[in-house]
Amino acid sequence: MVQQHPRIGITTLVYNADGQIVFGKRKGSHGSSTWAPPGEVLEETGSKTKGHRVVAVTNDIMQHEERHCVTLYVACHLEDPSAQPQVIEPENCEGWIWINLDGTLFLPVLNLLKSYPENGALK
């Protein structure tokens, strides 16, 4: 049975100068082995960001994990356009890459893309 009360999560869409978003390969938690943007950017990547704005909210029911999450999405840019994300929490992330919204994505990210395809924050 899926949790009755959803957990609240945050996902941060961090853009670089080329318009790519940083994604990390999750490990040790729900969504392990899938790709997702960071939640707490500074704590997870060591990168400072600016221009934060809430761009979307998704309702994510993960049947196989019996988990219900509501995910808030915040878009921002790097303070230093040449900064590269570092693996600060190796127990939670295998590594970071810059991508153009392709590859194997974490369910909340897939739900975001399905729910808000016209959202300018995703461009």
Phi, psi and omega per residue, in radians:
M1 nan 2.340 3.124
V2 -1.247 2.522 3.115
Q3 -0.832 2.448 3.109
Q4 -1.331 -0.648 -3.120
H5 -1.867 2.119 -3.094
P6 -1.219 2.635 2.991
R7 -1.557 2.550 3.133
I8 -1.741 2.257 3.119
G9 -2.208 2.850 3.062
I10 -2.242 2.412 3.061
T11 -2.193 2.331 -3.074
T12 -1.937 2.082 3.106
L13 -1.530 1.692 -3.091
V14 -1.663 2.048 -3.122
Y15 -1.702 2.466 3.007
N16 -1.691 -3.085 -3.090
A17 -1.122 -0.377 3.140
D18 -1.610 0.080 3.129
G19 1.409 0.193 3.098
Q20 -1.520 2.758 3.117
I21 -1.955 2.433 3.117
V22 -1.387 2.326 3.098
F23 -2.244 2.521 3.066
G24 -2.083 2.590 3.079
K25 -1.482 1.990 -3.055
R26 -1.214 2.569 3.010
K27 -2.648 2.703 3.053
G28 1.293 0.194 -3.095
S29 -2.651 -3.081 3.065
H30 -1.067 2.516 -3.087
G31 1.385 0.280 -3.127
S32 -0.965 2.409 -3.137
S33 1.331 0.109 3.024
T34 -1.843 2.895 -3.102
W35 -1.771 2.391 3.129
A36 -2.689 2.662 3.022
P37 -1.193 2.879 3.117
P38 -1.219 2.876 3.014
G39 -1.691 -1.186 3.113
E40 -1.714 1.702 -2.945
V41 -1.028 -0.936 -3.090
L42 -1.063 -0.790 -3.109
E43 -1.171 -0.575 -3.058
E44 -1.645 -0.510 -3.043
T45 -2.121 -0.261 -3.066
G46 1.355 0.092 -3.094
S47 -1.697 2.454 3.050
K48 -1.658 2.514 -3.074
T49 -2.234 2.930 3.134
K50 -2.566 2.900 3.062
G51 1.226 0.675 -3.072
H52 -1.214 2.371 3.027
R53 -2.655 2.440 3.080
V54 -1.278 2.251 -3.085
V55 -2.058 -0.320 -3.095
A56 -2.946 2.850 3.033
V57 -2.404 2.342 3.069
T58 -2.140 2.661 3.068
N59 -1.868 1.953 -2.962
D60 -2.034 1.939 3.105
I61 -1.848 1.972 -3.107
M62 -1.789 1.534 -3.039
Q63 -0.972 -0.823 -3.056
H64 -1.185 -0.329 3.098
E65 -1.856 0.012 -3.105
E66 0.888 0.854 -3.069
R67 -2.307 2.468 3.088
H68 -2.194 2.149 -3.138
C69 -2.254 2.577 2.919
V70 -1.946 2.151 -3.044
T71 -1.959 2.203 3.053
L72 -1.664 2.324 3.129
Y73 -1.901 2.261 3.108
V74 -2.091 2.272 3.075
A75 -1.771 2.521 3.120
C76 -2.820 3.077 3.103
H77 -2.177 2.763 3.074
L78 -1.186 2.450 3.013
E79 -1.127 -0.749 3.096
D80 -1.844 1.867 -3.071
P81 -1.018 -0.360 -3.133
S82 -1.649 -0.005 -3.110
A83 -1.105 2.520 3.074
Q84 -2.079 2.330 -3.131
P85 -1.140 2.498 3.108
Q86 -1.950 2.653 3.071
V87 -1.460 1.735 -3.129
I88 -1.554 -0.527 -3.125
E89 -2.094 1.372 -3.063
P90 -1.095 -0.316 3.087
E91 -1.311 -0.271 -3.104
N92 -1.986 -0.273 -3.047
C93 -2.555 2.292 3.114
E94 -1.372 -0.524 -3.111
G95 2.970 2.875 -3.102
W96 -1.994 2.508 3.050
I97 -2.443 2.760 3.028
W98 -1.694 2.251 -3.120
I99 -2.353 2.906 3.090
N100 -1.875 0.925 3.076
L101 0.953 0.833 3.006
D102 -2.365 3.092 -3.129
G103 1.676 -2.984 -3.137
T104 -1.493 1.979 -3.054
L105 -1.878 2.666 3.084
F106 -1.180 2.493 -3.050
L107 -0.850 -0.809 3.128
P108 -1.029 -0.594 3.109
V109 -1.223 -0.732 3.078
L110 -1.048 -0.744 3.116
N111 -1.103 -0.677 3.086
L112 -1.045 -0.847 -3.102
L113 -1.125 -0.639 3.096
K114 -1.225 -0.674 -3.052
S115 -1.393 -0.521 -3.029
Y116 -2.287 0.935 -3.073
P117 -1.128 -0.437 -3.106
E118 -1.583 -0.017 -3.041
N119 -1.160 2.097 -3.139
G120 -1.064 -0.336 3.133
A121 -1.198 -0.318 -3.120
L122 -1.605 0.199 -3.133
K123 -2.046 nan nan
